[in-house]
Amino acid sequence: MPADKQTQIFFFVILFFAVLALNIAMFLPFIGAVVIALTLGSIFSPVYKKILGFFSGKEAISAFITVVVVILIIIIPVAFLGTMVFKEASVLYSIFREGGNESYISNINGIVNSSLHKISPSLSFNVRDAFSKVLDFFVNNISKIFSGISGAAFSLFLALLGLYYILKDGDKLKKVLMSLSPLADEYDEDIFSKLSKTVSSVIRGSLLVALIQGILTGIGFLVFGLPTPAVWGAVAVISALVPMIGTSLVLAPGIIYLFSIGSTGAAIGLLAWGFLIVGTIDNFLRPKLFERGINIHSFFILISVLGGLKFFGAIGFLLGPLLLSLMFALLDIYKKEFKKDVEQV
């Protein structure tokens, strides 16, 4: 290769990665909006296609109506619930960290420690410290959203705008990416297909089910007279991802508390609500929402949610599972498409 050609290639590579680094830095502040747009685009693609068929292939109006549907059934309810959770979490934060409502804390602490002492007199558990850590986690992450309302509103606007163009021009964007990929088109198509299935399955089959179980848990706490139902509903969303245990991590202490204060009817009612309503949602919805052939263990999904929240902040609730989906999709493609080629080399 001529020396001038090598110089050109070297210069191009340096220039390319420099520009790439600048573009990453430029897009990084808006990664949350992009993640939300891509996630909603994957979930609501079937809805968009049905609307597109109804309007005889008019992409612009179909995409706009789909965005309106998303606002009505996702954005407004989540904003309302998020506001409730933030307000109640602030109240609980003051209770546990600033010494308010000592009788409430002492009551819970007494119930927990009396049960532990029956197992072993040396066992003890500081309810204040444990609940403070849980509340710190939620308040810190939720406050990142509500601390800058104008910034959050702008990010949401970008996410909805991005969703509109993903729905309207998604196929064109996919063709552009496929043309830039060095892989064969059938491999690229396979990657997009598997990514779409895994993302949709993980988001709908795990996070959506967990969200519904959390909402139902919060409703149960509200109906049967337990304090701050929105906060414990939010905690139940995370606990619903814990294999085998699920929302019982939240429901069981609530039931025990109601029994301890003499509200036997309410305790039995919450027990029935948790068993008959909250507990059956997982078995009923998950098989319908998960795509066949997609098998990501719920433990890994839980770790991806917690790790995403820890590493990326509030948007990590979506970004963590998305990265997990990407990894499993690529591993599946490697196993089916490339493993034999590697072994033959």
Secondary structure as UniProt FT lines:
FT   HELIX           3..27
FT   HELIX           28..30
FT   HELIX           31..43
FT   HELIX           45..54
FT   TURN            55..57
FT   HELIX           59..70
FT   HELIX           71..75
FT   HELIX           76..98
FT   HELIX           102..119
FT   TURN            121..122
FT   HELIX           127..146
FT   HELIX           149..180
FT   HELIX           185..202
FT   HELIX           203..208
FT   HELIX           209..223
FT   TURN            224..225
FT   HELIX           229..239
FT   TURN            240..241
FT   TURN            243..247
FT   HELIX           248..260
FT   TURN            261..262
FT   HELIX           264..273
FT   HELIX           274..278
FT   HELIX           279..289
FT   TURN            292..293
FT   HELIX           298..312
FT   TURN            314..315
FT   HELIX           316..333
FT   HELIX           334..338
FT   HELIX           339..344
//
